[in-house]
Amino acid sequence: MPVVTRALILINVVVFFFELSLSRESIIQLFYLFGVVPARFTDPEWAASIGFPIGSYWSLLTHQFLHGGWLHIVANMWTLWIFGDNVEDRMGPPAVYHLLSGLRGVSSSN
């Protein structure tokens, strides 16, 4: 049974439903704080003036649990469900792979 895959899916779904409960202003704040805003890392003075935590790199991990809509969450969780159990069977729990893939995604988008 792919326990870690199911846990990752559950965490993502819980975070998504939390997003749905927020007002538009709160969701924007959530995405700025926990999503990846490249200027936060390339222009520390600007980041400080906006109020981003200085020296915090948590968003490089937390952005992986944010989703922009129903299609986004369904497609991502369906893909995780299809491939996660295979990864878990062959490589062990996919949590580390999932997090490293998310970090790789950030570096390739910049």
Biopython code that builds the backbone (N, CA, C, O; Angstrom):
import numpy as np
from Bio.PDB.StructureBuilder import StructureBuilder

atoms = [
    (1, "MET", "N", (0.846, -1.179, 0.000)),
    (1, "MET", "CA", (0.000, 0.000, 0.000)),
    (1, "MET", "C", (0.896, 1.250, 0.000)),
    (1, "MET", "O", (1.783, 1.361, 0.846)),
    (2, "PRO", "N", (0.687, 2.168, -0.910)),
    (2, "PRO", "CA", (1.523, 3.373, -1.014)),
    (2, "PRO", "C", (1.160, 4.405, 0.060)),
    (2, "PRO", "O", (0.466, 5.382, -0.220)),
    (3, "VAL", "N", (1.628, 4.184, 1.270)),
    (3, "VAL", "CA", (1.247, 5.016, 2.414)),
    (3, "VAL", "C", (1.714, 6.462, 2.246)),
    (3, "VAL", "O", (0.941, 7.392, 2.477)),
    (4, "VAL", "N", (2.953, 6.652, 1.853)),
    (4, "VAL", "CA", (3.487, 8.011, 1.732)),
    (4, "VAL", "C", (2.821, 8.755, 0.577)),
    (4, "VAL", "O", (2.543, 9.949, 0.680)),
    (5, "THR", "N", (2.570, 8.054, -0.510)),
    (5, "THR", "CA", (1.877, 8.669, -1.644)),
    (5, "THR", "C", (0.498, 9.156, -1.202)),
    (5, "THR", "O", (0.100, 10.279, -1.513)),
    (6, "ARG", "N", (-0.211, 8.321, -0.492)),
    (6, "ARG", "CA", (-1.540, 8.730, 0.008)),
    (6, "ARG", "C", (-1.437, 9.904, 0.968)),
    (6, "ARG", "O", (-2.281, 10.800, 0.942)),
    (7, "ALA", "N", (-0.417, 9.909, 1.811)),
    (7, "ALA", "CA", (-0.230, 11.019, 2.754)),
    (7, "ALA", "C", (0.046, 12.326, 2.002)),
    (7, "ALA", "O", (-0.502, 13.371, 2.352)),
    (8, "LEU", "N", (0.897, 12.267, 0.970)),
    (8, "LEU", "CA", (1.181, 13.467, 0.172)),
    (8, "LEU", "C", (-0.084, 13.983, -0.512)),
    (8, "LEU", "O", (-0.327, 15.189, -0.555)),
    (9, "ILE", "N", (-0.873, 13.077, -1.037)),
    (9, "ILE", "CA", (-2.124, 13.483, -1.687)),
    (9, "ILE", "C", (-3.057, 14.119, -0.661)),
    (9, "ILE", "O", (-3.667, 15.154, -0.934)),
    (10, "LEU", "N", (-3.170, 13.513, 0.503)),
    (10, "LEU", "CA", (-4.040, 14.051, 1.553)),
    (10, "LEU", "C", (-3.584, 15.449, 1.975)),
    (10, "LEU", "O", (-4.405, 16.357, 2.103)),
    (11, "ILE", "N", (-2.294, 15.621, 2.189)),
    (11, "ILE", "CA", (-1.769, 16.933, 2.584)),
    (11, "ILE", "C", (-2.072, 17.976, 1.513)),
    (11, "ILE", "O", (-2.514, 19.079, 1.831)),
    (12, "ASN", "N", (-1.840, 17.638, 0.257)),
    (12, "ASN", "CA", (-2.119, 18.573, -0.837)),
    (12, "ASN", "C", (-3.593, 18.938, -0.899)),
    (12, "ASN", "O", (-3.934, 20.104, -1.099)),
    (13, "VAL", "N", (-4.468, 17.959, -0.731)),
    (13, "VAL", "CA", (-5.916, 18.217, -0.794)),
    (13, "VAL", "C", (-6.355, 19.080, 0.387)),
    (13, "VAL", "O", (-7.165, 19.991, 0.217)),
    (14, "VAL", "N", (-5.831, 18.805, 1.575)),
    (14, "VAL", "CA", (-6.180, 19.613, 2.749)),
    (14, "VAL", "C", (-5.731, 21.059, 2.544)),
    (14, "VAL", "O", (-6.486, 21.989, 2.827)),
    (15, "VAL", "N", (-4.513, 21.250, 2.056)),
    (15, "VAL", "CA", (-4.028, 22.610, 1.796)),
    (15, "VAL", "C", (-4.892, 23.290, 0.738)),
    (15, "VAL", "O", (-5.193, 24.477, 0.863)),
    (16, "PHE", "N", (-5.296, 22.556, -0.304)),
    (16, "PHE", "CA", (-6.130, 23.145, -1.347)),
    (16, "PHE", "C", (-7.486, 23.585, -0.795)),
    (16, "PHE", "O", (-7.967, 24.671, -1.120)),
    (17, "PHE", "N", (-8.102, 22.745, 0.037)),
    (17, "PHE", "CA", (-9.389, 23.146, 0.620)),
    (17, "PHE", "C", (-9.222, 24.326, 1.575)),
    (17, "PHE", "O", (-10.125, 25.152, 1.704)),
    (18, "PHE", "N", (-8.076, 24.407, 2.242)),
    (18, "PHE", "CA", (-7.789, 25.585, 3.057)),
    (18, "PHE", "C", (-7.713, 26.822, 2.163)),
    (18, "PHE", "O", (-8.262, 27.870, 2.503)),
    (19, "GLU", "N", (-7.035, 26.703, 1.021)),
    (19, "GLU", "CA", (-6.965, 27.814, 0.061)),
    (19, "GLU", "C", (-8.363, 28.269, -0.354)),
    (19, "GLU", "O", (-8.637, 29.466, -0.438)),
    (20, "LEU", "N", (-9.241, 27.303, -0.613)),
    (20, "LEU", "CA", (-10.604, 27.628, -1.052)),
    (20, "LEU", "C", (-11.386, 28.394, 0.008)),
    (20, "LEU", "O", (-12.313, 29.134, -0.319)),
    (21, "SER", "N", (-11.017, 28.221, 1.278)),
    (21, "SER", "CA", (-11.736, 28.882, 2.364)),
    (21, "SER", "C", (-11.306, 30.334, 2.562)),
    (21, "SER", "O", (-11.939, 31.067, 3.323)),
    (22, "LEU", "N", (-10.249, 30.753, 1.894)),
    (22, "LEU", "CA", (-9.692, 32.090, 2.104)),
    (22, "LEU", "C", (-10.327, 33.132, 1.185)),
    (22, "LEU", "O", (-10.838, 32.823, 0.108)),
    (23, "SER", "N", (-10.274, 34.369, 1.651)),
    (23, "SER", "CA", (-10.712, 35.486, 0.804)),
    (23, "SER", "C", (-9.664, 35.714, -0.275)),
    (23, "SER", "O", (-8.552, 35.194, -0.192)),
    (24, "ARG", "N", (-10.023, 36.492, -1.284)),
    (24, "ARG", "CA", (-9.090, 36.772, -2.382)),
    (24, "ARG", "C", (-7.802, 37.415, -1.865)),
    (24, "ARG", "O", (-6.711, 37.042, -2.296)),
    (25, "GLU", "N", (-7.916, 38.363, -0.958)),
    (25, "GLU", "CA", (-6.738, 39.036, -0.414)),
    (25, "GLU", "C", (-5.864, 38.057, 0.374)),
    (25, "GLU", "O", (-4.637, 38.104, 0.282)),
    (26, "SER", "N", (-6.490, 37.182, 1.141)),
    (26, "SER", "CA", (-5.739, 36.210, 1.933)),
    (26, "SER", "C", (-5.043, 35.187, 1.056)),
    (26, "SER", "O", (-3.922, 34.774, 1.352)),
    (27, "ILE", "N", (-5.699, 34.773, -0.025)),
    (27, "ILE", "CA", (-5.077, 33.792, -0.918)),
    (27, "ILE", "C", (-3.863, 34.410, -1.610)),
    (27, "ILE", "O", (-2.854, 33.734, -1.813)),
    (28, "ILE", "N", (-3.955, 35.682, -1.970)),
    (28, "ILE", "CA", (-2.810, 36.370, -2.573)),
    (28, "ILE", "C", (-1.658, 36.424, -1.575)),
    (28, "ILE", "O", (-0.511, 36.163, -1.938)),
    (29, "GLN", "N", (-1.952, 36.757, -0.334)),
    (29, "GLN", "CA", (-0.912, 36.779, 0.704)),
    (29, "GLN", "C", (-0.305, 35.399, 0.899)),
    (29, "GLN", "O", (0.912, 35.268, 1.037)),
    (30, "LEU", "N", (-1.143, 34.372, 0.911)),
    (30, "LEU", "CA", (-0.661, 32.994, 1.075)),
    (30, "LEU", "C", (0.301, 32.625, -0.045)),
    (30, "LEU", "O", (1.366, 32.060, 0.205)),
    (31, "PHE", "N", (-0.075, 32.946, -1.283)),
    (31, "PHE", "CA", (0.769, 32.590, -2.423)),
    (31, "PHE", "C", (2.073, 33.392, -2.427)),
    (31, "PHE", "O", (3.118, 32.861, -2.804)),
    (32, "TYR", "N", (2.027, 34.654, -2.014)),
    (32, "TYR", "CA", (3.260, 35.431, -1.935)),
    (32, "TYR", "C", (4.172, 34.919, -0.826)),
    (32, "TYR", "O", (5.390, 34.867, -0.999)),
    (33, "LEU", "N", (3.598, 34.547, 0.299)),
    (33, "LEU", "CA", (4.407, 34.113, 1.436)),
    (33, "LEU", "C", (4.940, 32.699, 1.262)),
    (33, "LEU", "O", (6.101, 32.435, 1.576)),
    (34, "PHE", "N", (4.103, 31.776, 0.761)),
    (34, "PHE", "CA", (4.495, 30.375, 0.675)),
    (34, "PHE", "C", (4.818, 29.917, -0.746)),
    (34, "PHE", "O", (5.305, 28.803, -0.938)),
    (35, "GLY", "N", (4.555, 30.755, -1.731)),
    (35, "GLY", "CA", (4.923, 30.438, -3.108)),
    (35, "GLY", "C", (6.313, 30.977, -3.409)),
    (35, "GLY", "O", (6.923, 31.641, -2.571)),
    (36, "VAL", "N", (6.808, 30.691, -4.597)),
    (36, "VAL", "CA", (8.137, 31.165, -4.977)),
    (36, "VAL", "C", (7.996, 32.488, -5.727)),
    (36, "VAL", "O", (7.390, 32.554, -6.796)),
    (37, "VAL", "N", (8.561, 33.519, -5.150)),
    (37, "VAL", "CA", (8.642, 34.839, -5.774)),
    (37, "VAL", "C", (10.132, 35.083, -6.006)),
    (37, "VAL", "O", (10.848, 35.432, -5.067)),
    (38, "PRO", "N", (10.614, 34.905, -7.241)),
    (38, "PRO", "CA", (12.056, 34.973, -7.484)),
    (38, "PRO", "C", (12.733, 36.247, -6.963)),
    (38, "PRO", "O", (13.865, 36.191, -6.484)),
    (39, "ALA", "N", (12.054, 37.381, -7.053)),
    (39, "ALA", "CA", (12.661, 38.638, -6.596)),
    (39, "ALA", "C", (12.959, 38.599, -5.101)),
    (39, "ALA", "O", (13.817, 39.336, -4.615)),
    (40, "ARG", "N", (12.261, 37.754, -4.383)),
    (40, "ARG", "CA", (12.504, 37.607, -2.950)),
    (40, "ARG", "C", (13.948, 37.162, -2.694)),
    (40, "ARG", "O", (14.543, 37.524, -1.679)),
    (41, "PHE", "N", (14.503, 36.380, -3.614)),
    (41, "PHE", "CA", (15.851, 35.854, -3.441)),
    (41, "PHE", "C", (16.901, 36.662, -4.201)),
    (41, "PHE", "O", (18.070, 36.677, -3.816)),
    (42, "THR", "N", (16.492, 37.328, -5.269)),
    (42, "THR", "CA", (17.459, 38.069, -6.079)),
    (42, "THR", "C", (17.592, 39.528, -5.671)),
    (42, "THR", "O", (18.595, 40.170, -5.982)),
    (43, "ASP", "N", (16.582, 40.060, -4.974)),
    (43, "ASP", "CA", (16.613, 41.462, -4.553)),
    (43, "ASP", "C", (16.196, 41.562, -3.086)),
    (43, "ASP", "O", (15.052, 41.904, -2.787)),
    (44, "PRO", "N", (17.121, 41.267, -2.171)),
    (44, "PRO", "CA", (16.790, 41.247, -0.748)),
    (44, "PRO", "C", (16.254, 42.579, -0.219)),
    (44, "PRO", "O", (15.412, 42.594, 0.679)),
    (45, "GLU", "N", (16.733, 43.687, -0.766)),
    (45, "GLU", "CA", (16.233, 44.988, -0.308)),
    (45, "GLU", "C", (14.751, 45.135, -0.625)),
    (45, "GLU", "O", (13.973, 45.573, 0.222)),
    (46, "TRP", "N", (14.358, 44.768, -1.845)),
    (46, "TRP", "CA", (12.944, 44.820, -2.217)),
    (46, "TRP", "C", (12.137, 43.878, -1.335)),
    (46, "TRP", "O", (11.067, 44.241, -0.846)),
    (47, "ALA", "N", (12.647, 42.678, -1.134)),
    (47, "ALA", "CA", (11.934, 41.686, -0.316)),
    (47, "ALA", "C", (11.711, 42.215, 1.097)),
    (47, "ALA", "O", (10.630, 42.048, 1.660)),
    (48, "ALA", "N", (12.725, 42.850, 1.666)),
    (48, "ALA", "CA", (12.591, 43.405, 3.016)),
    (48, "ALA", "C", (11.569, 44.537, 3.036)),
    (48, "ALA", "O", (10.795, 44.659, 3.986)),
    (49, "SER", "N", (11.564, 45.367, 1.990)),
    (49, "SER", "CA", (10.616, 46.487, 1.960)),
    (49, "SER", "C", (9.169, 46.004, 1.827)),
    (49, "SER", "O", (8.245, 46.665, 2.300)),
    (50, "ILE", "N", (8.979, 44.854, 1.186)),
    (50, "ILE", "CA", (7.639, 44.278, 1.035)),
    (50, "ILE", "C", (7.212, 43.556, 2.311)),
    (50, "ILE", "O", (6.020, 43.433, 2.596)),
    (51, "GLY", "N", (8.190, 43.084, 3.068)),
    (51, "GLY", "CA", (7.883, 42.393, 4.312)),
    (51, "GLY", "C", (8.120, 40.897, 4.279)),
    (51, "GLY", "O", (7.659, 40.177, 5.166)),
    (52, "PHE", "N", (8.836, 40.416, 3.263)),
    (52, "PHE", "CA", (9.178, 39.000, 3.229)),
    (52, "PHE", "C", (10.173, 38.694, 4.344)),
    (52, "PHE", "O", (11.025, 39.525, 4.656)),
    (53, "PRO", "N", (10.073, 37.513, 4.945)),
    (53, "PRO", "CA", (11.065, 37.133, 5.953)),
    (53, "PRO", "C", (12.456, 37.063, 5.318)),
    (53, "PRO", "O", (12.637, 36.436, 4.274)),
    (54, "ILE", "N", (13.413, 37.697, 5.940)),
    (54, "ILE", "CA", (14.774, 37.739, 5.419)),
    (54, "ILE", "C", (15.466, 36.400, 5.700)),
    (54, "ILE", "O", (15.394, 35.872, 6.810)),
    (55, "GLY", "N", (16.131, 35.866, 4.686)),
    (55, "GLY", "CA", (16.893, 34.628, 4.849)),
    (55, "GLY", "C", (16.050, 33.375, 4.965)),
    (55, "GLY", "O", (16.568, 32.320, 5.333)),
    (56, "SER", "N", (14.774, 33.460, 4.662)),
    (56, "SER", "CA", (13.906, 32.286, 4.740)),
    (56, "SER", "C", (13.775, 31.638, 3.365)),
    (56, "SER", "O", (13.428, 32.291, 2.381)),
    (57, "TYR", "N", (14.056, 30.358, 3.323)),
    (57, "TYR", "CA", (13.969, 29.616, 2.070)),
    (57, "TYR", "C", (12.872, 28.552, 2.119)),
    (57, "TYR", "O", (12.822, 27.672, 1.260)),
    (58, "TRP", "N", (12.001, 28.630, 3.112)),
    (58, "TRP", "CA", (10.932, 27.645, 3.249)),
    (58, "TRP", "C", (10.020, 27.601, 2.039)),
    (58, "TRP", "O", (9.470, 26.548, 1.716)),
    (59, "SER", "N", (9.852, 28.729, 1.365)),
    (59, "SER", "CA", (8.937, 28.758, 0.219)),
    (59, "SER", "C", (9.402, 27.833, -0.902)),
    (59, "SER", "O", (8.599, 27.439, -1.748)),
    (60, "LEU", "N", (10.693, 27.481, -0.920)),
    (60, "LEU", "CA", (11.183, 26.541, -1.924)),
    (60, "LEU", "C", (10.604, 25.145, -1.705)),
    (60, "LEU", "O", (10.606, 24.325, -2.623)),
    (61, "LEU", "N", (10.113, 24.870, -0.508)),
    (61, "LEU", "CA", (9.425, 23.607, -0.221)),
    (61, "LEU", "C", (7.909, 23.795, -0.181)),
    (61, "LEU", "O", (7.168, 22.972, -0.718)),
    (62, "THR", "N", (7.449, 24.866, 0.448)),
    (62, "THR", "CA", (6.008, 25.028, 0.647)),
    (62, "THR", "C", (5.247, 25.291, -0.648)),
    (62, "THR", "O", (4.057, 24.987, -0.730)),
    (63, "HIS", "N", (5.905, 25.846, -1.658)),
    (63, "HIS", "CA", (5.202, 26.131, -2.918)),
    (63, "HIS", "C", (4.661, 24.853, -3.559)),
    (63, "HIS", "O", (3.720, 24.899, -4.351)),
    (64, "GLN", "N", (5.259, 23.718, -3.213)),
    (64, "GLN", "CA", (4.864, 22.454, -3.827)),
    (64, "GLN", "C", (3.485, 21.985, -3.379)),
    (64, "GLN", "O", (2.914, 21.071, -3.974)),
    (65, "PHE", "N", (2.955, 22.602, -2.343)),
    (65, "PHE", "CA", (1.655, 22.206, -1.820)),
    (65, "PHE", "C", (0.563, 23.213, -2.172)),
    (65, "PHE", "O", (-0.574, 23.076, -1.721)),
    (66, "LEU", "N", (0.897, 24.218, -2.971)),
    (66, "LEU", "CA", (-0.084, 25.223, -3.409)),
    (66, "LEU", "C", (-0.556, 24.883, -4.814)),
    (66, "LEU", "O", (0.230, 24.466, -5.664)),
    (67, "HIS", "N", (-1.840, 25.067, -5.042)),
    (67, "HIS", "CA", (-2.420, 24.772, -6.361)),
    (67, "HIS", "C", (-3.342, 25.911, -6.767)),
    (67, "HIS", "O", (-4.029, 26.506, -5.936)),
    (68, "GLY", "N", (-3.343, 26.199, -8.061)),
    (68, "GLY", "CA", (-4.044, 27.364, -8.580)),
    (68, "GLY", "C", (-5.479, 27.139, -9.008)),
    (68, "GLY", "O", (-6.111, 28.071, -9.506)),
    (69, "GLY", "N", (-6.013, 25.961, -8.839)),
    (69, "GLY", "CA", (-7.391, 25.707, -9.227)),
    (69, "GLY", "C", (-7.671, 24.215, -9.267)),
    (69, "GLY", "O", (-6.789, 23.389, -9.033)),
    (70, "TRP", "N", (-8.926, 23.892, -9.570)),
    (70, "TRP", "CA", (-9.353, 22.488, -9.572)),
    (70, "TRP", "C", (-8.581, 21.640, -10.577)),
    (70, "TRP", "O", (-8.153, 20.532, -10.252)),
    (71, "LEU", "N", (-8.398, 22.148, -11.789)),
    (71, "LEU", "CA", (-7.674, 21.376, -12.799)),
    (71, "LEU", "C", (-6.239, 21.110, -12.347)),
    (71, "LEU", "O", (-5.717, 20.011, -12.536)),
    (72, "HIS", "N", (-5.614, 22.103, -11.760)),
    (72, "HIS", "CA", (-4.241, 21.980, -11.285)),
    (72, "HIS", "C", (-4.124, 20.890, -10.213)),
    (72, "HIS", "O", (-3.271, 20.009, -10.314)),
    (73, "ILE", "N", (-4.977, 20.949, -9.192)),
    (73, "ILE", "CA", (-4.892, 19.959, -8.101)),
    (73, "ILE", "C", (-5.255, 18.566, -8.600)),
    (73, "ILE", "O", (-4.587, 17.592, -8.252)),
    (74, "VAL", "N", (-6.304, 18.461, -9.410)),
    (74, "VAL", "CA", (-6.730, 17.138, -9.898)),
    (74, "VAL", "C", (-5.647, 16.516, -10.782)),
    (74, "VAL", "O", (-5.322, 15.339, -10.624)),
    (75, "ALA", "N", (-5.094, 17.287, -11.698)),
    (75, "ALA", "CA", (-4.055, 16.753, -12.585)),
    (75, "ALA", "C", (-2.818, 16.338, -11.804)),
    (75, "ALA", "O", (-2.248, 15.277, -12.058)),
    (76, "ASN", "N", (-2.393, 17.177, -10.843)),
    (76, "ASN", "CA", (-1.204, 16.847, -10.058)),
    (76, "ASN", "C", (-1.421, 15.633, -9.174)),
    (76, "ASN", "O", (-0.552, 14.765, -9.092)),
    (77, "MET", "N", (-2.562, 15.559, -8.516)),
    (77, "MET", "CA", (-2.809, 14.435, -7.601)),
    (77, "MET", "C", (-3.066, 13.140, -8.372)),
    (77, "MET", "O", (-2.709, 12.058, -7.907)),
    (78, "TRP", "N", (-3.677, 13.247, -9.531)),
    (78, "TRP", "CA", (-3.890, 12.056, -10.361)),
    (78, "TRP", "C", (-2.531, 11.509, -10.818)),
    (78, "TRP", "O", (-2.294, 10.302, -10.778)),
    (79, "THR", "N", (-1.654, 12.405, -11.246)),
    (79, "THR", "CA", (-0.312, 11.996, -11.665)),
    (79, "THR", "C", (0.467, 11.404, -10.495)),
    (79, "THR", "O", (1.150, 10.391, -10.649)),
    (80, "LEU", "N", (0.366, 12.031, -9.331)),
    (80, "LEU", "CA", (1.037, 11.489, -8.144)),
    (80, "LEU", "C", (0.481, 10.112, -7.798)),
    (80, "LEU", "O", (1.237, 9.212, -7.432)),
    (81, "TRP", "N", (-0.832, 9.944, -7.913)),
    (81, "TRP", "CA", (-1.447, 8.648, -7.622)),
    (81, "TRP", "C", (-0.955, 7.569, -8.597)),
    (81, "TRP", "O", (-0.645, 6.448, -8.194)),
    (82, "ILE", "N", (-0.888, 7.925, -9.873)),
    (82, "ILE", "CA", (-0.477, 6.955, -10.890)),
    (82, "ILE", "C", (0.993, 6.562, -10.723)),
    (82, "ILE", "O", (1.323, 5.377, -10.755)),
    (83, "PHE", "N", (1.864, 7.535, -10.547)),
    (83, "PHE", "CA", (3.297, 7.255, -10.522)),
    (83, "PHE", "C", (3.871, 7.101, -9.119)),
    (83, "PHE", "O", (4.897, 6.444, -8.946)),
    (84, "GLY", "N", (3.231, 7.692, -8.117)),
    (84, "GLY", "CA", (3.770, 7.662, -6.756)),
    (84, "GLY", "C", (3.920, 6.275, -6.191)),
    (84, "GLY", "O", (4.916, 5.979, -5.531)),
    (85, "ASP", "N", (2.928, 5.398, -6.440)),
    (85, "ASP", "CA", (3.043, 4.048, -5.893)),
    (85, "ASP", "C", (4.170, 3.274, -6.574)),
    (85, "ASP", "O", (4.834, 2.458, -5.936)),
    (86, "ASN", "N", (4.392, 3.527, -7.874)),
    (86, "ASN", "CA", (5.512, 2.886, -8.579)),
    (86, "ASN", "C", (6.852, 3.362, -8.013)),
    (86, "ASN", "O", (7.768, 2.566, -7.805)),
    (87, "VAL", "N", (6.953, 4.665, -7.769)),
    (87, "VAL", "CA", (8.174, 5.220, -7.190)),
    (87, "VAL", "C", (8.380, 4.647, -5.792)),
    (87, "VAL", "O", (9.490, 4.268, -5.419)),
    (88, "GLU", "N", (7.301, 4.592, -5.030)),
    (88, "GLU", "CA", (7.393, 4.073, -3.661)),
    (88, "GLU", "C", (7.800, 2.603, -3.656)),
    (88, "GLU", "O", (8.564, 2.183, -2.787)),
    (89, "ASP", "N", (7.304, 1.815, -4.608)),
    (89, "ASP", "CA", (7.674, 0.401, -4.698)),
    (89, "ASP", "C", (9.141, 0.222, -5.058)),
    (89, "ASP", "O", (9.806, -0.660, -4.514)),
    (90, "ARG", "N", (9.654, 1.043, -5.966)),
    (90, "ARG", "CA", (11.022, 0.850, -6.467)),
    (90, "ARG", "C", (12.083, 1.618, -5.699)),
    (90, "ARG", "O", (13.199, 1.130, -5.518)),
    (91, "MET", "N", (11.739, 2.823, -5.243)),
    (91, "MET", "CA", (12.753, 3.689, -4.635)),
    (91, "MET", "C", (12.491, 3.979, -3.162)),
    (91, "MET", "O", (13.268, 4.692, -2.528)),
    (92, "GLY", "N", (11.428, 3.445, -2.619)),
    (92, "GLY", "CA", (11.053, 3.784, -1.253)),
    (92, "GLY", "C", (10.073, 4.942, -1.268)),
    (92, "GLY", "O", (9.622, 5.359, -2.335)),
    (93, "PRO", "N", (9.742, 5.462, -0.105)),
    (93, "PRO", "CA", (8.757, 6.546, -0.026)),
    (93, "PRO", "C", (9.119, 7.716, -0.929)),
    (93, "PRO", "O", (10.267, 8.161, -0.937)),
    (94, "PRO", "N", (8.137, 8.225, -1.701)),
    (94, "PRO", "CA", (8.426, 9.285, -2.669)),
    (94, "PRO", "C", (8.512, 10.682, -2.077)),
    (94, "PRO", "O", (8.678, 11.649, -2.820)),
    (95, "ALA", "N", (8.405, 10.815, -0.764)),
    (95, "ALA", "CA", (8.407, 12.151, -0.176)),
    (95, "ALA", "C", (9.680, 12.916, -0.530)),
    (95, "ALA", "O", (9.615, 14.079, -0.930)),
    (96, "VAL", "N", (10.827, 12.275, -0.387)),
    (96, "VAL", "CA", (12.090, 12.942, -0.701)),
    (96, "VAL", "C", (12.157, 13.248, -2.195)),
    (96, "VAL", "O", (12.556, 14.344, -2.588)),
    (97, "TYR", "N", (11.769, 12.291, -3.020)),
    (97, "TYR", "CA", (11.759, 12.487, -4.471)),
    (97, "TYR", "C", (10.818, 13.629, -4.841)),
    (97, "TYR", "O", (11.153, 14.463, -5.682)),
    (98, "HIS", "N", (9.651, 13.668, -4.222)),
    (98, "HIS", "CA", (8.652, 14.716, -4.468)),
    (98, "HIS", "C", (9.242, 16.091, -4.140)),
    (98, "HIS", "O", (9.133, 17.023, -4.937)),
    (99, "LEU", "N", (9.859, 16.211, -2.981)),
    (99, "LEU", "CA", (10.410, 17.493, -2.565)),
    (99, "LEU", "C", (11.599, 17.902, -3.436)),
    (99, "LEU", "O", (11.728, 19.072, -3.796)),
    (100, "LEU", "N", (12.457, 16.957, -3.771)),
    (100, "LEU", "CA", (13.593, 17.274, -4.642)),
    (100, "LEU", "C", (13.135, 17.655, -6.049)),
    (100, "LEU", "O", (13.720, 18.537, -6.677)),
    (101, "SER", "N", (12.098, 16.996, -6.539)),
    (101, "SER", "CA", (11.555, 17.341, -7.861)),
    (101, "SER", "C", (10.984, 18.753, -7.853)),
    (101, "SER", "O", (11.135, 19.495, -8.824)),
    (102, "GLY", "N", (10.331, 19.120, -6.760)),
    (102, "GLY", "CA", (9.807, 20.478, -6.637)),
    (102, "GLY", "C", (10.900, 21.513, -6.611)),
    (102, "GLY", "O", (10.759, 22.580, -7.208)),
    (103, "LEU", "N", (11.999, 21.215, -5.923)),
    (103, "LEU", "CA", (13.136, 22.133, -5.914)),
    (103, "LEU", "C", (13.744, 22.247, -7.302)),
    (103, "LEU", "O", (14.139, 23.335, -7.723)),
    (104, "ARG", "N", (13.819, 21.135, -8.012)),
    (104, "ARG", "CA", (14.359, 21.133, -9.376)),
    (104, "ARG", "C", (13.457, 21.954, -10.290)),
    (104, "ARG", "O", (13.936, 22.663, -11.175)),
    (105, "GLY", "N", (12.165, 21.853, -10.073)),
    (105, "GLY", "CA", (11.220, 22.633, -10.880)),
    (105, "GLY", "C", (11.420, 24.125, -10.705)),
    (105, "GLY", "O", (11.272, 24.888, -11.659)),
    (106, "VAL", "N", (11.755, 24.550, -9.494)),
    (106, "VAL", "CA", (12.007, 25.972, -9.234)),
    (106, "VAL", "C", (13.251, 26.400, -9.975)),
    (106, "VAL", "O", (13.262, 27.458, -10.604)),
    (107, "SER", "N", (14.305, 25.594, -9.915)),
    (107, "SER", "CA", (15.564, 26.012, -10.541)),
    (107, "SER", "C", (15.448, 26.022, -12.067)),
    (107, "SER", "O", (16.128, 26.808, -12.727)),
    (108, "SER", "N", (14.607, 25.171, -12.633)),
    (108, "SER", "CA", (14.499, 25.160, -14.098)),
    (108, "SER", "C", (13.577, 26.258, -14.620)),
    (108, "SER", "O", (13.620, 26.588, -15.805)),
    (109, "SER", "N", (12.743, 26.827, -13.751)),
    (109, "SER", "CA", (11.827, 27.873, -14.215)),
    (109, "SER", "C", (12.459, 29.260, -14.154)),
    (109, "SER", "O", (11.893, 30.219, -14.679)),
    (110, "ASN", "N", (13.606, 29.376, -13.530)),
    (110, "ASN", "CA", (14.262, 30.691, -13.408)),
    (110, "ASN", "C", (15.231, 30.941, -14.511)),
    (110, "ASN", "O", (15.861, 31.998, -14.551)),
]
sb = StructureBuilder()
sb.init_structure("model")
sb.init_model(0)
sb.init_chain("A")
sb.init_seg("    ")
for serial, (resi, resn, name, xyz) in enumerate(atoms, 1):
    if name == "N":
        sb.init_residue(resn, " ", resi, " ")
    sb.init_atom(name, np.array(xyz, "f"), 0.0, 1.0, " ", f" {name:<3s}", serial, name[0])
structure = sb.get_structure()
